[in-house]
Amino acid sequence: MRQMQSVKDNVIALKKENYELTKTDQETADLLSSYFKEAFTVEDTTNIPTVIQRVFNWKDTHLNFSTEIVMKKLRHLETDKSPGPDSIHPLLLKECAANAILAKPLSLVFQHSYETGILPDKWRTAHIVPIHIQERQQN
């Protein structure tokens, strides 16, 4: 999968506090780690609200998640994106869209989720990745 991706991950050197550049990927990762430890706070996880089932009174009561519609969506996935929380690469999903082997079960899951108003737990998760933007040097 990695070889077929058009976007390649490259770790670049970062400036340390003493204005020297990092020399190894490990040193760069450690520098980023220490920065994020300082910049972000730890959230209180003792009081997380629970999700309860609700009636949404959908206006579109005839929404259709047919196998054909799901296959069409799978065929149009962007393959240079990284996998989501399910760890399934979009390239693999797109390649499997050629037949209904994958689209049929997905269409059933989507339809059931829509009808019940309940989302699978994994659909409520996301991978958030920081993107380093190199600062411009001032003259």
C-alpha positions as CSV (number, residue, x, y, z in Angstrom):
1,M,0.0,0.0,0.0
2,R,2.8,2.4,0.9
3,Q,4.4,2.0,-2.5
4,M,1.2,2.9,-4.3
5,Q,0.6,6.1,-2.3
6,S,1.4,9.4,-4.1
7,V,2.1,11.2,-0.8
8,K,5.3,10.1,1.0
9,D,6.0,10.8,4.6
10,N,9.3,12.5,5.2
11,V,10.6,13.7,8.6
12,I,12.4,16.9,8.4
13,A,15.0,18.4,10.7
14,L,13.7,20.9,13.3
15,K,15.4,23.7,15.2
16,K,16.1,23.0,18.9
17,E,16.1,25.8,21.5
18,N,19.8,26.3,20.9
19,Y,19.1,26.8,17.1
20,E,20.8,23.6,16.1
21,L,18.9,21.3,13.8
22,T,17.9,17.8,14.9
23,K,20.1,15.1,13.4
24,T,18.0,12.0,13.7
25,D,14.3,11.0,13.3
26,Q,14.3,10.0,17.0
27,E,15.6,13.4,18.1
28,T,12.9,15.1,15.9
29,A,10.2,12.9,17.4
30,D,11.4,13.6,20.9
31,L,11.4,17.4,20.3
32,L,7.9,17.2,18.9
33,S,6.8,15.1,21.9
34,S,8.1,17.5,24.4
35,Y,6.5,20.4,22.6
36,F,3.1,18.7,22.6
37,K,3.4,17.8,26.2
38,E,3.8,21.5,27.0
39,A,1.2,22.8,24.7
40,F,-1.7,20.4,25.5
41,T,-3.6,19.7,28.7
42,V,-4.8,16.4,30.1
43,E,-8.6,16.3,30.0
44,D,-10.7,15.1,33.0
45,T,-12.0,11.7,31.8
46,T,-14.0,11.0,35.0
47,N,-17.0,12.9,33.8
48,I,-17.5,11.9,30.2
49,P,-21.1,12.2,29.0
50,T,-22.7,9.0,27.7
51,V,-24.5,8.8,24.4
52,I,-28.1,7.9,24.6
53,Q,-30.4,6.7,21.8
54,R,-32.6,9.5,20.5
55,V,-35.4,9.8,18.1
56,F,-34.2,12.2,15.4
57,N,-37.5,12.6,13.4
58,W,-35.6,12.4,10.1
59,K,-37.2,14.4,7.3
60,D,-35.7,12.0,4.7
61,T,-37.4,8.8,5.8
62,H,-36.6,7.1,2.5
63,L,-32.9,7.5,2.5
64,N,-31.3,4.6,0.6
65,F,-27.9,3.0,1.2
66,S,-28.1,0.5,-1.7
67,T,-25.1,-1.6,-2.6
68,E,-24.7,0.3,-5.8
69,I,-24.5,3.7,-4.0
70,V,-22.0,2.4,-1.5
71,M,-19.9,0.9,-4.4
72,K,-19.9,4.3,-6.2
73,K,-18.8,6.1,-3.0
74,L,-16.0,3.5,-2.5
75,R,-14.8,3.9,-6.1
76,H,-14.3,7.7,-5.5
77,L,-12.2,7.4,-2.3
78,E,-9.0,9.4,-2.3
79,T,-6.2,6.8,-2.1
80,D,-3.5,9.2,-1.0
81,K,-5.2,9.6,2.4
82,S,-4.2,7.7,5.5
83,P,-6.3,5.1,7.1
84,G,-8.8,6.0,9.8
85,P,-9.4,4.5,13.2
86,D,-10.4,1.2,11.6
87,S,-6.8,0.9,10.1
88,I,-8.2,0.1,6.7
89,H,-6.4,2.0,3.9
90,P,-8.7,3.9,1.4
91,L,-6.7,2.2,-1.4
92,L,-7.8,-1.2,-0.2
93,L,-11.4,-0.1,0.2
94,K,-11.4,1.3,-3.4
95,E,-9.8,-1.8,-4.8
96,C,-12.5,-3.9,-3.0
97,A,-15.3,-1.8,-4.5
98,A,-15.0,-3.6,-7.8
99,N,-17.6,-6.1,-6.6
100,A,-20.3,-6.2,-4.0
101,I,-18.3,-8.3,-1.6
102,L,-17.5,-5.3,0.5
103,A,-20.3,-2.9,-0.6
104,K,-23.1,-5.2,0.4
105,P,-22.2,-5.6,4.2
106,L,-21.4,-1.9,4.4
107,S,-24.7,-1.0,2.9
108,L,-26.5,-3.2,5.5
109,V,-24.5,-1.5,8.3
110,F,-25.2,2.0,7.0
111,Q,-28.9,1.2,6.6
112,H,-29.3,-0.3,10.0
113,S,-27.4,2.6,11.6
114,Y,-29.7,5.1,9.9
115,E,-32.8,3.2,10.9
116,T,-31.9,2.8,14.5
117,G,-30.1,6.1,15.0
118,I,-27.1,4.3,16.5
119,L,-23.5,4.7,15.3
120,P,-20.9,2.0,15.8
121,D,-18.4,3.1,18.4
122,K,-15.5,3.3,15.9
123,W,-17.4,5.9,13.8
124,R,-17.1,8.3,16.7
125,T,-13.4,8.1,16.8
126,A,-10.8,10.0,14.7
127,H,-7.1,10.2,14.4
128,I,-5.9,13.7,14.8
129,V,-2.3,14.2,13.6
130,P,-0.4,17.5,14.1
131,I,1.1,18.9,10.9
132,H,4.4,20.8,11.3
133,I,4.5,24.0,9.3
134,Q,7.9,25.5,8.9
135,E,8.0,29.1,9.9
136,R,9.3,31.7,7.4
137,Q,12.5,33.4,8.4
138,Q,12.2,37.2,8.9
139,N,14.8,39.4,7.3
